């Protein structure tokens, strides 16, 4: 006794039950299962019409999950990779930049907790924060301890 193959819509819903996905992400994941040209687009159109796929929810979900650990640059790259509206991404990143210093300090505190003892350790701390997507000015403020007033916009 064989089971019926899962429909494209069923596969999409199964993915969406775990987390939010953008339309582009679902297209990438499900393209290999499309047997009839246009059927994937139709299934995704139906899911979008029923609000199962929602770009604003995807954007909010990524920002919520990643903001505590990553800088604005890295989150922007993730959002752009999901094929989200560039204007919505720009607005979200602008909001993130307002809290970037505090978030970078917290990431630094959890990882290192104390100022670097020598230039080699300071460079290591700076590379760590850079790999997390924090801006150079923010990294300098956190690691070198530059006064916040020196970098006010």
MINUVO-781642 format. One record per atom (N, C-alpha, C, O): residue in one letter; y, x negated, z. Coordinates in steps of 0.05 Angstrom, whole numbers, padded with zeros to 5 digits, always signed. Last residue first. Layout:
aYXZ;...
//
This chain:
x+01223-00518+00321;x+01231-00512+00294;x+01259-00501+00293;x+01270-00495+00272;x+01212-00572+00365;x+01220-00545+00361;x+01230-00541+00332;x+01243-00558+00321;x+01197-00622+00380;x+01185-00611+00356;x+01193-00582+00351;x+01180-00569+00334;x+01221-00637+00427;x+01224-00655+00404;x+01214-00643+00378;x+01221-00652+00357;x+01203-00601+00465;x+01230-00597+00454;x+01234-00614+00429;x+01250-00607+00411;x+01154-00620+00483;x+01155-00597+00464;x+01182-00594+00451;x+01183-00585+00428;x+01143-00690+00484;x+01155-00666+00495;x+01158-00644+00474;x+01164-00650+00451;x+01078-00716+00472;x+01106-00714+00464;x+01118-00689+00475;x+01105-00668+00476;x+01026-00730+00482;x+01041-00719+00503;x+01071-00718+00497;x+01087-00719+00515;x+00987-00746+00448;x+01007-00766+00456;x+01024-00756+00479;x+01035-00772+00494;x+00958-00697+00444;x+00945-00722+00451;x+00965-00743+00461;x+00959-00756+00481;x+00996-00654+00435;x+00974-00652+00454;x+00964-00679+00463;x+00961-00684+00487;x+01033-00672+00398;x+01042-00660+00423;x+01020-00660+00444;x+01025-00666+00467;x+00998-00688+00356;x+01015-00708+00370;x+01024-00697+00397;x+01024-00712+00417;x+00978-00638+00342;x+00960-00659+00352;x+00975-00680+00367;x+00967-00688+00389;x+01024-00613+00323;x+01010-00602+00346;x+00992-00623+00358;x+00991-00626+00383;x+01034-00645+00278;x+01054-00643+00299;x+01041-00633+00325;x+01047-00644+00346;x+00987-00637+00247;x+00993-00663+00257;x+01013-00662+00280;x+01010-00676+00300;x+00949-00577+00263;x+00969-00592+00248;x+00976-00618+00262;x+00971-00621+00286;x+00877-00568+00266;x+00904-00566+00279;x+00923-00584+00263;x+00915-00604+00252;x+00825-00569+00248;x+00845-00555+00232;x+00872-00552+00246;x+00887-00535+00237;x+00786-00599+00271;x+00786-00571+00278;x+00808-00555+00264;x+00810-00531+00268;x+00799-00649+00256;x+00775-00637+00243;x+00773-00608+00250;x+00759-00593+00236;x+00842-00658+00290;x+00847-00655+00261;x+00823-00642+00247;x+00827-00625+00229;x+00816-00664+00338;x+00833-00641+00334;x+00839-00636+00305;x+00841-00613+00296;x+00788-00713+00325;x+00774-00689+00334;x+00791-00664+00329;x+00781-00645+00317;x+00830-00748+00316;x+00812-00741+00294;x+00796-00716+00300;x+00792-00699+00283;x+00852-00751+00367;x+00868-00740+00346;x+00850-00732+00322;x+00855-00711+00310;x+00810-00776+00395;x+00819-00749+00403;x+00835-00735+00380;x+00832-00711+00375;x+00810-00825+00368;x+00787-00808+00368;x+00794-00779+00375;x+00784-00760+00362;x+00860-00844+00382;x+00854-00839+00354;x+00830-00821+00351;x+00829-00803+00334;x+00852-00851+00437;x+00872-00832+00428;x+00867-00825+00399;x+00869-00801+00391;x+00813-00891+00437;x+00806-00865+00447;x+00826-00844+00438;x+00818-00821+00432;x+00845-00932+00415;x+00821-00924+00402;x+00812-00896+00411;x+00804-00879+00395;x+00887-00939+00453;x+00893-00929+00426;x+00868-00919+00411;x+00869-00900+00396;x+00862-00915+00517;x+00871-00936+00499;x+00876-00924+00471;x+00869-00900+00466;x+00853-00869+00547;x+00858-00894+00561;x+00869-00916+00543;x+00884-00933+00552;x+00879-00804+00537;x+00864-00826+00527;x+00872-00852+00541;x+00896-00856+00547;x+00881-00755+00590;x+00894-00771+00569;x+00877-00796+00561;x+00862-00806+00578;x+00827-00708+00599;x+00846-00728+00609;x+00857-00744+00586;x+00844-00748+00566;x+00796-00669+00571;x+00805-00665+00599;x+00825-00685+00610;x+00839-00678+00629;x+00761-00663+00526;x+00768-00689+00537;x+00778-00688+00566;x+00769-00703+00583;x+00745-00609+00515;x+00730-00632+00504;x+00736-00658+00519;x+00717-00673+00525;x+00781-00576+00542;x+00752-00572+00545;x+00736-00596+00536;x+00716-00603+00548;x+00830-00598+00524;x+00823-00598+00553;x+00793-00595+00557;x+00781-00608+00573;x+00829-00586+00469;x+00830-00614+00478;x+00821-00616+00507;x+00805-00633+00514;x+00830-00530+00471;x+00807-00543+00458;x+00806-00572+00468;x+00784-00582+00474;x+00880-00524+00497;x+00856-00514+00510;x+00831-00527+00498;x+00813-00535+00512;x+00915-00546+00459;x+00914-00557+00486;x+00888-00549+00500;x+00875-00565+00513;x+00907-00511+00417;x+00899-00539+00414;x+00897-00552+00441;x+00878-00568+00446;x+00929-00464+00438;x+00901-00464+00431;x+00891-00493+00429;x+00868-00499+00437;x+00983-00479+00444;x+00967-00472+00468;x+00937-00473+00462;x+00922-00481+00479;x+00995-00489+00389;x+00998-00510+00410;x+00981-00504+00434;x+00966-00521+00444;x+00987-00439+00363;x+00971-00463+00357;x+00972-00484+00379;x+00951-00496+00385;x+01014-00392+00364;x+00998-00398+00387;x+00982-00424+00384;x+00966-00431+00401;x+01039-00390+00315;x+01055-00386+00339;x+01040-00393+00364;x+01053-00400+00384;x+00999-00394+00278;x+01015-00417+00282;x+01032-00414+00308;x+01039-00434+00321;x+00979-00342+00275;x+00964-00363+00289;x+00981-00387+00295;x+00977-00400+00316;x+01017-00316+00244;x+01014-00308+00272;x+00999-00329+00288;x+01005-00334+00311;x+01007-00343+00196;x+01034-00345+00208;x+01032-00337+00238;x+01044-00350+00255;x+00956-00325+00186;x+00960-00353+00191;x+00987-00358+00205;x+00990-00374+00223;x+00967-00271+00174;x+00949-00278+00197;x+00953-00307+00205;x+00954-00313+00229;x+00999-00276+00129;x+01010-00264+00153;x+00993-00271+00177;x+01004-00277+00198;x+00963-00301+00093;x+00988-00314+00100;x+01000-00303+00126;x+01009-00318+00143;x+00925-00260+00088;x+00917-00286+00099;x+00942-00301+00109;x+00942-00312+00130;x+00956-00221+00062;x+00944-00215+00089;x+00936-00241+00103;x+00940-00244+00127;x+00966-00248+00014;x+00988-00240+00031;x+00978-00234+00060;x+00992-00242+00079;x+00914-00255-00009;x+00930-00278-00001;x+00953-00271+00018;x+00960-00286+00036;x+00858-00218+00011;x+00885-00216+00000;x+00903-00239+00010;x+00906-00242+00034;x+00798-00258+00010;x+00815-00238+00021;x+00843-00239+00008;x+00850-00259-00005;x+00755-00292-00001;x+00767-00277-00023;x+00785-00255-00013;x+00788-00234-00027;x+00735-00327+00034;x+00723-00300+00034;x+00736-00282+00013;x+00727-00259+00010;x+00767-00371+00030;x+00740-00373+00019;x+00725-00346+00018;x+00706-00342+00003;x+00810-00355+00060;x+00813-00357+00031;x+00786-00358+00018;x+00782-00346-00004;x+00788-00359+00111;x+00796-00333+00101;x+00799-00333+00071;x+00792-00314+00057;x+00779-00414+00115;x+00757-00395+00117;x+00764-00368+00105;x+00749-00356+00090;x+00831-00434+00110;x+00811-00441+00090;x+00787-00422+00091;x+00778-00413+00070;x+00853-00412+00157;x+00864-00404+00131;x+00844-00411+00109;x+00839-00394+00091;x+00825-00441+00195;x+00820-00412+00193;x+00831-00402+00166;x+00818-00384+00154;x+00847-00492+00186;x+00818-00487+00182;x+00812-00458+00179;x+00795-00450+00163;x+00901-00483+00199;x+00893-00493+00172;x+00864-00487+00167;x+00857-00478+00145;x+00901-00467+00253;x+00909-00448+00232;x+00900-00457+00204;x+00893-00441+00187;x+00842-00491+00288;x+00871-00490+00281;x+00876-00472+00258;x+00857-00462+00244;x+00791-00464+00332;x+00801-00476+00307;x+00831-00473+00303;x+00843-00454+00314;x+00777-00437+00378;x+00765-00463+00373;x+00778-00478+00350;x+00776-00503+00348;x+00800-00387+00380;x+00799-00403+00405;x+00789-00432+00400;x+00794-00449+00417;x+00795-00366+00328;x+00821-00375+00337;x+00819-00393+00363;x+00835-00411+00366;x+00745-00343+00313;x+00750-00371+00308;x+00776-00382+00321;x+00778-00407+00324;x+00742-00288+00325;x+00719-00305+00331;x+00727-00335+00331;x+00716-00351+00346;x+00792-00268+00307;x+00783-00264+00335;x+00762-00284+00343;x+00762-00295+00364;x+00792-00282+00253;x+00813-00292+00271;x+00804-00290+00300;x+00808-00309+00315;x+00747-00252+00236;x+00748-00281+00233;x+00768-00293+00252;x+00763-00313+00266;x+00765-00199+00248;x+00741-00210+00259;x+00740-00240+00258;x+00734-00253+00278;x+00811-00193+00216;x+00813-00192+00245;x+00789-00204+00259;x+00791-00217+00279;x+00786-00197+00164;x+00807-00215+00173;x+00809-00216+00203;x+00810-00238+00215;x+00751-00153+00166;x+00741-00180+00162;x+00761-00200+00172;x+00754-00219+00186;x+00788-00111+00172;x+00769-00116+00193;x+00757-00144+00191;x+00752-00158+00211;x+00814-00116+00123;x+00830-00120+00148;x+00811-00125+00171;x+00817-00142+00188;x+00774-00104+00085;x+00785-00131+00087;x+00800-00136+00113;x+00799-00158+00123;x+00716-00071+00093;x+00744-00068+00099;x+00756-00096+00103;x+00749-00110+00123;x+00662-00032+00079;x+00673-00058+00073;x+00704-00055+00076;x+00716-00038+00063;x+00657+00019+00096;x+00638+00000+00107;x+00647-00029+00101;x+00642-00047+00117;x+00689+00059+00074;x+00701+00041+00094;x+00680+00024+00109;x+00685+00015+00131;x+00673+00086+00030;x+00664+00097+00056;x+00673+00079+00080;x+00665+00084+00103;x+00691+00052-00009;x+00703+00079-00008;x+00696+00092+00019;x+00712+00108+00030;x+00657+00009-00001;x+00686+00006+00004;x+00699+00033+00007;x+00716+00037+00025;x+00609+00031-00018;x+00612+00022+00010;x+00641+00018+00018;x+00649+00023+00040;x+00621+00040-00072;x+00614+00063-00055;x+00618+00055-00025;x+00628+00071-00009;x+00629-00012-00090;x+00651+00007-00092;x+00646+00031-00073;x+00664+00040-00059;x+00578-00033-00082;x+00600-00043-00065;x+00624-00025-00066;x+00638-00022-00046;x+00551-00004-00122;x+00543-00001-00094;x+00565-00011-00076;x+00570+00002-00055;x+00579-00023-00168;x+00579+00006-00161;x+00572+00010-00132;x+00585+00026-00118;x+00566-00077-00167;x+00594-00068-00165;x+00596-00039-00157;x+00613-00032-00141;x+00511-00072-00175;x+00521-00084-00151;x+00550-00075-00146;x+00558-00068-00124;x+00507-00051-00226;x+00497-00035-00203;x+00507-00046-00177;x+00512-00031-00158;x+00522-00084-00267;x+00541-00064-00257;x+00532-00049-00233;x+00548-00036-00220;x+00458-00091-00294;x+00486-00100-00294;x+00504-00078-00285;x+00503-00055-00296;x+00403-00085-00253;x+00418-00071-00274;x+00447-00080-00273;x+00460-00077-00252;x+00390-00119-00212;x+00372-00117-00235;x+00386-00104-00258;x+00380-00111-00281;x+00411-00162-00162;x+00420-00142-00181;x+00402-00142-00206;x+00400-00162-00220;x+00398-00203-00130;x+00381-00179-00128;x+00389-00158-00148;x+00375-00137-00150;x+00436-00242-00136;x+00409-00248-00145;x+00390-00224-00144;x+00369-00225-00156;x+00481-00219-00110;x+00480-00221-00140;x+00452-00226-00150;x+00445-00216-00171;x+00488-00219-00055;x+00470-00199-00067;x+00467-00201-00098;x+00451-00187-00109;x+00523-00259-00041;x+00497-00258-00028;x+00477-00239-00043;x+00453-00244-00042;x+00568-00250-00073;x+00554-00275-00074;x+00526-00273-00063;x+00507-00284-00075;x+00582-00198-00056;x+00575-00203-00084;x+00560-00229-00087;x+00540-00230-00101;x+00595-00209-00002;x+00571-00192-00009;x+00563-00195-00038;x+00539-00196-00044;x+00641-00240-00009;x+00617-00251+00004;x+00592-00235-00002;x+00571-00247-00008;x+00674-00203-00034;x+00666-00227-00049;x+00641-00239-00036;x+00623-00248-00050;x+00682-00165+00007;x+00669-00157-00018;x+00658-00182-00033;x+00636-00182-00043;x+00667-00195+00071;x+00685-00186+00050;x+00669-00178+00025;x+00645-00184+00023;x+00634-00171+00129;x+00633-00187+00104;x+00654-00176+00085;x+00659-00152+00084;x+00622-00169+00198;x+00638-00161+00176;x+00636-00181+00153;x+00636-00205+00157;x+00552-00168+00220;x+00580-00176+00222;x+00595-00166+00198;x+00584-00154+00179;x+00505-00136+00218;x+00507-00160+00235;x+00535-00170+00240;x+00542-00178+00262;x+00511-00096+00183;x+00504-00088+00210;x+00506-00112+00229;x+00508-00109+00253;x+00519-00120+00134;x+00542-00110+00148;x+00536-00102+00177;x+00554-00100+00193;x+00465-00129+00118;x+00483-00151+00124;x+00507-00143+00141;x+00514-00156+00160;x+00450-00075+00112;x+00435-00092+00130;x+00452-00117+00138;x+00453-00124+00161;x+00484-00060+00071;x+00487-00048+00098;x+00472-00064+00119;x+00482-00066+00141;x+00463-00091+00029;x+00491-00095+00038;x+00495-00083+00066;x+00507-00096+00083;x+00412-00069+00025;x+00415-00097+00032;x+00443-00103+00042;x+00447-00118+00062;x+00427-00017+00009;x+00412-00021+00034;x+00414-00050+00043;x+00417-00055+00067;x+00450-00027-00040;x+00467-00015-00018;x+00453-00020+00009;x+00466-00025+00029;x+00406-00046-00067;x+00429-00064-00063;x+00447-00053-00040;x+00456-00069-00024;x+00344-00026-00035;x+00366-00022-00054;x+00389-00042-00048;x+00390-00054-00026;x+00282-00057-00028;x+00307-00048-00015;x+00329-00047-00036;x+00332-00065-00052;x+00223-00031-00058;x+00243-00052-00054;x+00268-00040-00042;x+00275-00017-00046;x+00172+00001-00019;x+00192+00003-00040;x+00212-00019-00036;x+00219-00026-00013;x+00110-00031-00003;x+00135-00018+00005;x+00154-00018-00018;x+00154-00036-00035;x+00042-00015-00020;x+00066-00032-00022;x+00090-00016-00013;x+00091+00008-00015;x-00024-00017+00000;x+00000+00000+00000;x+00025-00018+00000;x+00028-00034+00018;
//
